[in-house]
Amino acid sequence: MMEPGTTVLLLMDTKNTAQDLEGKVIVPNLEGLSIMEISQVLQNYGLKLVIEGAGTATYQSPAAGEIVQAGSEIIVEFRVSSG
């Protein structure tokens, strides 16, 4: 059993969810994830990560849910939590 508040990373088969829209991809929500987690997720989606800062993700561009070309860069701002 996991402790309350534990972050769980769920990787799904993108062939059935977000990819193959004629070479386009639906951008996943990355908020709250670490650089390592996001790197794995974006690799599975065929997207490239542009890192700004350190810590956990607080902002991304393009936003979650937008449709982009496979191979596009996703800019993610990270911040170290102060709590």
N, C-alpha and C positions, 0 to 999 in steps of 0.2 A: 504494500500500500504506500502511496506517495504522501508526503507531507503537504498540508494545505499551503497554497501559494506557489507550489512547484510549477515551473514552466514546462509544458509538454510541447514538443515539436512534432507535428503530424505531417509526414510527407505522403503525398498522394500521387498516383499515376497520372501525370499531366496529360497523357494521351486522351483520357476520358473526361478531363475537366477544363483545362485552360489552354492547351496547345492545339495546333493543327487547325487553326482558323485561317487557312491559306497563308501560312507563314507568320501569323500573328499570335500574340500571347496576351492573356489577361494578367495584369500585374497583381501579385499577391499582396496581402496586408503584412507588413514587416514590423510594425510598431511593437516595441518592447522586446524584440529579439536581439541577441548578441551578434557581433560581426561574424563569428563562426557559423551560427545558425543560419543567418541570412545568406552567407556565401553558399552554403549547401542548398538552400531553397532556390536561389536564383540560378545556380548551376543546373538544377533539375528542370527549371523553366526555360533554359537556354538564354538567360539574360546575364548582363555584366554588372558587377557591383562597383560603384564609385563611393569610397569611404570618406566621410567628413567627420572628424572628431573621434571619440572613444567612448566606450560604455555600452549602453543599450540604445536601440533605435527610437528616435523621437519624431522624425519627419522623413518623408520620402517623396521623390519626384521622378517620374509621374506617380500620381496617387494610386492607391489600391483600387482595383476594378477597372482602370483604364486599359484600353487595348493598344498594344505597341507591336512593332516588328520584332520577331525573334532576333536575338543578338543585341538588342537595345541596351543602353546603359541606364541603370537605376541609381540615382543619387540618394544616398541615405545619410542623414545626420545622426550622429551618436552623441550621447551625453552620459556622464557618470552621475548616478543618482546621489543626491545630497543627504538621503535618509538612510 
